[in-house]
Amino acid sequence: MRLHVIPTFGAGSIADVTTARVRSWRGKLLASGVGEPTVVKAYQLLRALMNTAVDDELIRRNLCRIKGADSYDVPERPVLSVAEVFGVADAMAPRYRLLVLLAAFTTLRFGELAALRRKTST
């Protein structure tokens, strides 16, 4: 909001927002090197604000009407084979081997992995 929406739309009123201005704003963000995921999120935020304005009857319709501007294709992340995972684990310091294996073969996030503790018998 602070970095991408307010600089363009923050100083004016809601009446100053037009479909053409939204298209221009989005195009300028992409042309300036802002990443597509960031532009999509900024557009989604502006569209949500405009939807609220429609619900509050401040405007008759949402002017964020660019087809496909609210989504992007996420490239598939490369996945290691089982043999490659064991190769990475074997290349790590022994104290990190189990962490690498758990990270690869469970759905635990890093914070969950880092919080794991070994139970000692008493």
C-alpha positions in Angstrom: 0.0 0.0 0.0 2.6 2.5 1.1 5.1 1.7 -1.7 2.8 1.1 -4.7 -0.7 2.3 -4.2 -0.5 5.5 -2.1 2.1 7.2 -4.3 -0.2 7.1 -7.3 -3.7 7.2 -5.8 -3.3 8.5 -2.2 -3.4 12.3 -2.9 -6.6 12.4 -4.9 -10.1 11.4 -4.3 -11.8 8.2 -5.3 -13.4 10.1 -8.2 -9.8 10.5 -9.7 -9.4 6.7 -10.1 -10.2 5.6 -13.7 -9.7 2.4 -15.4 -7.2 4.0 -17.7 -5.3 5.3 -14.7 -5.3 1.9 -13.1 -3.9 0.4 -16.3 -1.2 3.0 -16.6 -0.2 2.6 -12.9 0.1 -1.2 -13.3 2.1 -0.9 -16.5 4.5 1.6 -14.9 5.0 -0.7 -12.0 5.9 -3.6 -14.2 8.1 -1.4 -16.5 10.0 0.0 -13.5 11.1 -3.5 -12.6 8.7 -4.2 -9.7 8.2 -8.0 -9.6 5.0 -9.4 -11.0 4.0 -11.0 -7.7 4.3 -7.6 -6.0 2.3 -5.9 -8.8 -0.4 -8.5 -8.5 -0.7 -8.0 -4.8 -0.8 -4.2 -5.1 -3.5 -4.6 -7.8 -5.5 -7.0 -5.6 -5.3 -4.5 -2.7 -6.5 -1.6 -4.9 -9.3 -3.7 -6.2 -10.3 -4.7 -2.7 -10.4 -1.0 -1.7 -12.5 -0.2 -4.7 -14.9 -3.1 -3.9 -15.3 -1.5 -0.5 -16.1 1.8 -2.1 -18.7 0.1 -4.2 -20.2 -1.6 -1.1 -20.3 1.7 0.6 -22.0 3.3 -2.4 -19.2 5.8 -3.0 -18.9 4.6 -6.6 -21.2 2.6 -8.8 -18.7 0.0 -10.1 -15.1 -1.1 -9.5 -12.7 0.5 -12.0 -10.1 -2.2 -11.5 -11.1 -4.2 -14.5 -7.9 -5.6 -16.0 -8.4 -9.2 -17.0 -5.7 -11.4 -15.5 -4.1 -8.7 -13.5 -5.0 -10.3 -10.2 -3.1 -13.5 -10.8 0.3 -14.8 -12.0 1.8 -18.1 -12.9 4.1 -19.4 -10.3 6.9 -21.4 -11.8 7.2 -24.9 -10.5 10.0 -25.2 -8.0 12.7 -27.8 -8.7 12.4 -30.9 -6.6 15.4 -33.1 -5.7 15.3 -36.8 -6.1 15.6 -39.1 -3.1 19.2 -39.8 -4.0 20.0 -36.1 -4.3 18.4 -35.4 -0.9 20.6 -38.1 0.7 23.6 -36.6 -1.2 22.9 -33.2 0.3 22.4 -34.7 3.7 25.7 -36.6 3.5 27.5 -33.4 2.4 26.3 -31.5 5.5 28.0 -31.4 8.8 26.8 -34.5 10.8 24.8 -32.4 13.2 22.6 -31.0 10.4 22.0 -34.3 8.5 18.8 -35.1 10.3 17.5 -31.5 9.9 18.1 -31.8 6.1 16.3 -35.2 6.0 13.4 -34.0 8.0 13.0 -30.8 5.9 13.0 -32.9 2.7 10.7 -35.7 3.8 8.2 -33.9 6.1 5.9 -30.9 5.7 7.5 -29.1 8.6 8.4 -25.5 8.2 11.9 -24.2 9.2 10.6 -22.8 12.5 9.0 -26.1 13.4 12.2 -28.0 12.5 14.4 -25.6 14.5 12.1 -26.0 17.5 12.4 -29.8 17.6 14.3 -31.2 20.6 15.6 -34.6 21.3 14.0 -36.4 24.3 16.4 -37.8 26.7 15.5 -40.7 28.9 15.7 -40.2 32.6 
